[in-house]
Amino acid sequence: MSHFSGADFNFYSAGHIDPPAAHLLVWLTMLGAVYVIGFAIKRGIQARMHGRRAATLFDPDAILAPGHAYIAGVVELAFDQTEAIRVEIQQVGTEHKYKNSWSHKWKEAGRSVVARPFYVKLQSGERVRVEPDDDVLLVDQLDKMHWPTRHNRVRTAELSAGEQVIVEGHLDHGYDPELKQAGGGYRDAKRGWVMRGEAGDPIHVSAEPLSDRHRQRGNRMFGAAAWAFLLLAVAQIGVYGYAMRVLQGASRVGTVLDTDHWTTRGSKGSIHHHYNATVQYREYAYANGSDGEDRTFEDEINRNAFQTIDVGDTVMIRLVPPEPRFSSFGKNSSVAFWGWLFEFVCFLVAVFVVRAAHRKKPWYEGPVNEGGSGRLPAPKGTYTV
């Protein structure tokens, strides 16, 4: 067995990650969590800003003029039409069993859009003809359900007569078949205000205030930031001992007084080996002028250190006088592996929470995939959600 003299024999408590890896892992994980929180806050602020901008983009009393415009009013159906816009989302249901627990999922299999010309009656009484294409963006509620079979259903959003809407598109003078010449018949139409989509930018029709979807997104991101901050705070439980060794710790030289080895048996009969070292060090007390007193410190060490050291060897310890339970072997500050792992898991959960909030989209911006516990319910026919 080799022996060491002086204070150069440096090992760390069992289950600890040695520095500098300890510093790197702890601080990178913490900085990663801070970045995730900052990302969520930034996206939340941006969403709120977009919401405020959207709320001020149109004036319901503004004079109509050609170009990109917003109009607001009440939906009126065009002549001989029974609907304005209808979006149907087809979903296929599947169910899964894990052990004794069932769960089910509904996945979007396709969607179809029916878009017909309609009119928006403004507060002034003037009517604007809206001619949407099939790529129209409808912001409304999926409030109708057609559920004919257990594994297939259709969710529907409809723009109906009488709804209050805000429409964004390109406004110009155009042919309006319902705008009659004075004294003329139905076919004697003249040019009126017509709104259509622009190249690469379809008409947006919203049955909700323009700022609502931005406000909701902002709320989601701020909520995710709050959860991530809470997780970061909880994560500090795992690395609190490390922080105390960094901030309040002091390195001391100790002399090995004794070593010990014992075993414990696991729940499945496995044998676990434990190694312990007891050292003596001098704690100085400069305040009262004394030379200090000898004290002892003991902790578990790994097998290699146990096989290397012997009674009388000098080793390094990291003392934390305010909270001795966080003292450990080693010249510098190590971190308990399970403590860092707890911090890292909290970080991963924070990433998941923020990512889920960031990727969540309303039905009109992304696929409608849903899930729940239990088996697929029985079909319910056609009803309003």
Disulfide bonds with the S-S distance in Angstrom:
none
